[in-house]
Amino acid sequence: MSGKLVLGAQWGDEGKGKFIDIFSSEADLVVRSQGGNNAGHTVIVGDVTYKLHLVPSGILYPGTINVVGAGTVIDPKVILEEMDTLTAQGVKLDHLKIDARAHVIMPWHITLDDLSEKARGAGDIGTTKRGIGPCYMDKAERCGLRMHDFVSPEKFERRVRECCELKNRVITKLYDAPALDADAIIAEYRTYSERLRPFVCDTSSMIYDYLKAGKNVMFEGAQGTLLDLDMGTYPYVTSSHPVAGGVCIGSGIGPTLIDEVYGIFKGYTTRVGKGPFPTELDDEVGEYIRQQGGEFGTTTGRPRRTGWFDAVIARYAVRVNGLTSIILNKIDPLCGLDTIKVCTAYELDGEIIKDFPADLDDLARCKPIYEEFEGFPENISDVKSYDEFPASVKKYVEAVEEMCGCPISIIGIGPARDQIIYR
């Protein structure tokens, strides 16, 4: 039995797509277990770039089953557009499965996401306005629309009318906005329902059967640890659970069925949107890293905030996810800098702390305490083994490993699939 989990260990955007793609090549089944189309993976194979938002990265391998699990929220229009793009790129979709329990993002969710963000004014969260949060809200309120309802010829129209009537009360009376047209939604979304119906099934039993049969199952994370609804920098978080425990719930399997948990870090830190960021570099160094690392969102195109590697965050991610191994990705954008810094601890109101604080107000007052390292040479992207690294790179990697308290097993030195170093 082999269950392997790869997840983001910072604020997301760690470059998970490449490594998930590599692990997927050896997997019999790949599972995406949480989040929606507010996440994105970019996979480069030869000269072709695949941008994935909901479809698991294993879709590029014809012999691999790909599951969109129960913990995800699915915009039918978006996933069908993604499927059509993949088909146009020559990718077959006969091995794609969508869990019947997954909740469906509908027009009222997107409308409410936009209206609620505008109502917050300067206190907005900075959501992608794709309806993710409102869909998870309905899930928790137990009034949501699940895939088995959406693709049912008998229940589809009735459930859409019920939901639309309920949400129009909020849209018109709370926000004083125009009501949504249920007939128009039904006419448009019935086509989506019919197209998705063949892909919907109970995927939890399938995943379990594969694991019990000793097959290789790869669980791909979306977003990152610090965006977790409970363990992240609340309220500037996503609406699901990108940590290891959330993967179990969103896939429908128990934690003992996962053997290895890989956490992906960049050699620096980035985040998108609002919220405290202790090591943020709002200067020419931060801009240099942004440009060298191509730090612009796969889904939104937004420039990401950049900063030095934060070992306080890293230790936190190791703990809350139970990481067995670290993938240190994208150290190559640091090449050319004379000095590289790593945050080893915070100073909070005159006290030195090494644990990540729960209170966002405390985090906002934290000042990073840095250890400095010699910069890397101009180019390390052609290195083929760890022994070939310059001494400055090895010193940096080994220091980060010791600070994190978890072995670094893989290092990423470029966007291509072969630009990785195994230790």
C-alpha positions, -999 to +999 in steps of 0.1 A: +000+000+000+014+034-009-004+067-002+017+098-009+006+134-002+022+165-017+010+198-002+019+235+000+037+245+032+036+283+030+009+306+016+004+285-015+020+291-050+051+270-040+053+254-074+035+222-065+024+216-100+058+203-113+064+179-084+028+167-084+032+160-121+064+140-114+049+120-086+017+115-108+038+098-134+043+069-110+008+069-096-022+047-104-046+072-090-043+110-083-067+128-059-075+165-056-093+168-023-101+204-015-105+240-028-119+252-061-108+271-091-092+297-068-061+275-070-039+266-099-011+244-110+012+250-140+028+219-155+054+223-183+060+192-205+084+198-233+072+229-251+036+226-239+023+244-208-008+231-191-026+253-166-048+233-143-073+246-118-096+218-108-085+188-129-057+168-111-023+169-126-023+131-133-047+138-162-016+141-184-010+103-179-035+081-198-031+051-174-037+072-143-072+076-127-078+112-117-103+121-089-118+154-080-128+146-044-157+153-021-140+182-004-137+203-035-162+229-047-167+228-085-178+255-108-194+235-137-187+261-163-150+265-153-142+228-151-158+222-185-138+250-200-107+234-185-117+200-198-123+215-233-088+232-233-072+199-223-090+181-250-078+206-276-043+200-263-047+163-270-054+151-235-079+124-230-105+127-202-119+092-199-099+086-167-114+116-149-138+111-120-158+136-099-171+127-065-209+128-061-206+145-027-186+175-041-205+208-038-213+229-069-205+266-073-235+283-088-241+319-101-255+330-067-222+321-050-202+342-074-227+371-070-226+369-032-188+367-031-186+400-051-213+417-031-199+407+003-164+418-006-177+452-017-197+455+015-166+450+036-150+481+020-114+486+032-118+456+054-122+432+025-105+398+027-091+399-009-109+368-022-107+358-059-145+364-061-151+330-077-178+320-053-156+296-033-163+310+002-201+313-003-202+277-016-184+264+015-208+285+036-238+267+021-220+234+027-217+243+064-253+256+065-264+224+049-283+241+021-258+235-007-261+218-040-240+187-044-229+170-076-254+141-073-282+167-072-267+187-100-264+158-125-298+142-115-324+148-143-351+144-116-337+168-090-317+194-110-344+220-117-361+216-084-329+221-064-318+251-085-351+268-080-350+262-042-315+275-039-321+305-062-352+315-042-333+314-009-303+333-022-324+360-040-338+370-006-303+378+006-292+394-027-322+417-030-330+425+007-295+426+023-275+440-006-302+457-026-290+441-058-310+427-087-324+392-083-310+363-103-331+347-130-337+311-121-351+302-155-320+316-172-297+297-148-316+264-154-314+268-192-277+275-192-266+250-164-287+221-176-263+217-205-234+216-180-252+191-159-257+167-188-220+170-199-207+163-164-231+134-156-208+106-170-179+117-148-197+117-114-195+087-091-185+076-055-147+082-055-141+074-018-146+037-023-124+038-054-096+054-035-098+030-007-099+000-030-068+012-048-049+017-015-060-017-001-048-033-034-013-019-029-016+006-058+002+039-057-022+068-048-010+104-049-029+131-031-023+166-045-027+196-023-040+229-034-031+263-019-010+262+013-008+255+050-011+292+060-043+295+040-060+268+060-093+278+075-083+268+110-045+268+111-038+296+087-036+334+091-073+338+097-093+357+083-069+360+054-073+323+045-092+301+021-125+284+029-112+248+031-084+228+047-052+226+027-033+209+056-028+171+057-058+164+079-081+182+054-069+159+026-081+129+045-116+144+050-118+157+014-108+123+000-129+101+022-100+081+036-084+078+070-049+092+080-033+057+084-037+052+047-012+080+039+025+068+042+044+099+032+037+136+035+058+160+014+057+197+021+068+221-006+086+254+003+101+280-019+136+291-011+119+323-002+084+332+008+054+347-011+018+354-004-012+370-023-037+393-009-039+410+025-025+401+059+007+403+079+039+390+063+069+393+086+097+388+061+081+408+032+106+427+010+089+458-003+121+470-021+143+463-051+153+429-037+117+418-034+110+430-070+141+411-082+129+378-066+094+385-081+107+389-116+133+361-114+107+337-099+078+347-122+057+354-091+024+361-107-008+341-100-017+311-123-054+318-118-055+356-112-023+370-128-019+391-096+017+399-086+027+381-054+042+397-024+078+384-018+100+380+012+129+360+027+125+323+037+107+321+071+118+292+093+092+300+119+065+293+093+084+263+081+086+247+115+049+254+120+041+236+087+062+206+096+043+203+129+007+208+117+011+186+087+033+159+102+057+163+073+080+134+066+100+152+040+106+187+025+108+197-011+128+230-013+117+245-046+127+276-066+161+284-050+173+295-085+155+329-083+179+338-055+209+335-078+227+367-083+220+382-049+251+391-028+235+381+005+206+358+013+187+360+046+166+334+065+142+344+093+151+322+123+127+337+149+105+367+156+108+396+181+074+403+196+071+432+220+107+428+230+105+390+234+121+364+211+096+338+199+102+308+177+067+295+174+042+310+149+015+330+168-022+323+165-033+359+169-030+379+137-025+411+157+005+395+173+019+384+139+015+420+126+038+432+154+064+405+148+098+416+136+120+390+118+153+380+132+176+370+104+206+348+098+226+359+067+242+336+041+266+341+012+247+346-021+245+320-048+264+322-082+246+337-112+233+303-125+227+269-109+200+256-133+224+232-150+235+213-119+228+176-121+236+164-085+238+178-050+275+174-049+279+198-079+262+226-060+285+255-050+294+255-013+272+285-006+241+267-019+248+236+002+254+256+033+220+274+027+201+241+021+216+223+051+210+253+074+173+255+063+170+217+069+183+221+104+161+250+112+130+232+099+137+199+118+127+179+087+149+163+060+150+181+026+148+153+000+143+173-032+155+207-045+140+226-074+164+247-096+141+257-125+107+252-140+114+222-162+106+187-150+143+177-151+155+207-131+154+189-098+180+175-075+175+145-053+193+142-020 
